[in-house]
């Protein structure tokens, strides 16, 4: 009888100890706030789990034992807020010189491109910047990866107008407010589908790309817990990727993501 009771206790402890350890680890980690901005199917308040990127980073941090919150705010407020430690991380940003100065990258999560995009029937066939000198071009305001694609000379030779968000660009191009727009063609296409514009209108992505981007979450170099947060994220990210996280995300969000293999 004693042996049976002892065996039952051992089995019970074996079952609950991993759970207790997990809770203990989580309790020792601070809660974190992650910010992102509305961007196609990657991030948005009405998307499943707030979008592909939001879903990805929250899954990884949950696996790592963090209590994480995701807030959608304008890009400028998000990136400045992380620099000023009002938020802990930007959910995803393109690699670039401006980011390198103030932030550290966590594991790379997506690859995309920036292209000139024109309406079907446009006489412009090349995506080289010089093809658009003197023309009216629209792009999202203060999006670091897009701005970095243009030299000072390019900006002086282009008539650039900025919009507050990605969703307004296709309508303005179709309405002939611009000769071309600049952005991520995959997410612009998703915006068009959501707005029902793809039924009657077709936009053409010109080649070559202005820039190929690698996306990763970023954290301020001044964040007091940055080394631990980066390590925890990267370790859990690799585990979840090996378990098929991207396949699940692609199915759930109906988004054909290109990601580092």
C-alpha positions, 0 to 999 in steps of 0.5 A: 500500500505504501509503495502504491501511495509513493508511486502515485505521489511520484507520478503526480509530481512528474505531471505538475512539476513541468507546469510549476517550472513554466509558471515560475519562469513566466513569473520571473519575466517582465510583461512586455508591450509590443507595438506594430502598425496597420500593414496589409495582412501583417498587422491590423485591428480587425485581422485574425489575432491582429495579423500575421506578424502580431500572431507570430511574435505573440506566439513566440513570446508566449512560448518563451514564458512572457505575458505580451501585449500587442498595440497597433499605433502609427509607425512614427509613434511605434518606433519612437516609443520603443526608442524612448522605452514606452514600448518594449519592441517593434513587432517588425521592421526592415533592416536598414542603416537608420534602424542599425543606429538605435536598435538591435534585431531579434531573429529575422522573420520575413522577406519582402521587396519594395517596388514601383507600382503602376496602373495597368496600361501605364507606358512606364515599364521599368522599375528603375528610379530614373524612369520616374524622375519628374513624375508624381509618386505616392508612398507611406509617410516615414516608413524607414525601409522605403525612405532609405531606398531613395538617395537625396538626388532621387528625392529631389528629382521625384515629386513625392507625396506621402500618405498616412497609411498603406490602405489609401495608396491603391485608391489614389493611384487608381484615381490618377492622383499619382503616376506610381506608388511605392510599396510592398506589392504583396501587402498592397495586393491584399489591401486591394482585395479587402477593398474590392478594387482587384475586381475592376482594376489591376496594378503592375509591379515593376522590376527590378525591386527598389530594395529587398527587405528582411524583417525582424522585431527590434528593441532599443539598444538602451532597453535594460532587458534586451539581451535576455529578451533577444535570447528568449525570443530567438530560442523559442522562435527556432523551436516553433519554426521546427514545429511548423509555425509558418505553415500554420500562420500561412494557412490561418492568415491566407498570406503567402509569406516569404521567410528566411529558411 
